[in-house]
Amino acid sequence: MSHYRSGKSSILQVLFKNLPPKQTFYLEPTMRVTKHAFDTVIPLEIWDCPGNITVDSIGAPLSDFSTIVFVIDIRDLYQQPVAKLVEFIVAAFQINPNINLEVFVHKAEKLQEDDKIENFRQIHERVMDRLADESPEYEQVPLNFHLTSVYDHSLQEAFSRVVHKLIDSLPYLEDLLNVFCSNTSSPKAFLFDTTSKLYVATDASPVDQATHTLCCDYLQMLNSFGPLYKSNADPDPRSSLVSLAPSPPLTTTPSLNAVPCTSAEILDTLNPPLSKSTKPVFYPSASTSLSPSHPGTTLTYHLVTPHLALLALLPTTVYEMRRGLVEWNVVWFREGVGEIWEVEKERSVGELV
């Protein structure tokens, strides 16, 4: 939610509809509550609320929400959006003290670096001062501020951190990534949602903005060119794997296929029993050398589920000379993520019932 023309609809369209950022200027203002479904490790329902929304007119009790994301235009006059944000924070905190409260200070690309930091600081201070004026207890509200823009990957990083708080199985995914990095000498690995380019988990090492941007750009390139490629495998479903979704381009090295055709046990673990007319899922992989910007480093891509992909930085010597070890760890990582994915899916179905 946000005040008028703050950019919340642009955020959803860029993240989940692949709308080019330059076309967000032509989006119509949101006039009513619009619900968007987003399914990755867990299913999410995101409500896009109009600028005149209030606590009473939202159409559902705030206790039904696990997270509130409020968007503020960094160039706004601050008074009205800050007052509205404080109103929702107070109402939500009274009903559910454990609710996640996130503030996106948006459209950061409109200002120079110094002005951007100064406006961000002023918004943060004004919100905290207004909360303190309401009651001293609200000074301890866990409120998180993010500086975002649709023209770079700061938006993906901020929204990824929001999603992390909603994934109960996040520690297990992080453990799998830590084991993968340890076994393959990888300095950094991400588990990305391929559509939105949100990373749903990463290993224990700090997230470097340059590395995150590099992975997002590579994933975007694969998504753009993937539909141009298809498998040349035998059409016989017993001896081939065919993609059920547009696949990223494969590298020219045939040994990069992440799952051999004989790994029936892994496919059975990741997917429900297939009918005779349904073909198994094909898991493409790709890689690129980062020289000369990162000499001696290779960026790899392996599809893990139909919607999740493992992107990892690997020493080029390890990738070229110990490819089998890397692929073996990818297979085990895929199996672990598949089991977590199935458990989360079963639990979400049980909650709906």
ABEGO torsion letter per residue (X at the ends): XBBBGAGAAAAAAAAAAGBBAAAAAABBBBABBBBBBBBBABBBBBBBBBAABBAAAAGBBAAABABBBBBBBAABAGAAAAAAAAAAAAAAAAABAABBBBBBBBGAAABBAAAAAAAAAAAAAAAAAAAAAABAAAAABBBBBBBBBAABAAAAAAAAAAAAAABAAAAAAAAAAAAAAAAAGBABBBBBBAAAGBBABBBABBBBAAAAAAAAAAAAAAAAAAAABBBABBABAAABBBBABBBBBBBABAAABABBAABAAAAAAABBBBBAABBBBBBBBBBBBAOAABBGBBBBBBBABAABBBBBBBBAAAAAAAAAAAAAAAAAAAAAAAAAAAAAAAAAAAAAX
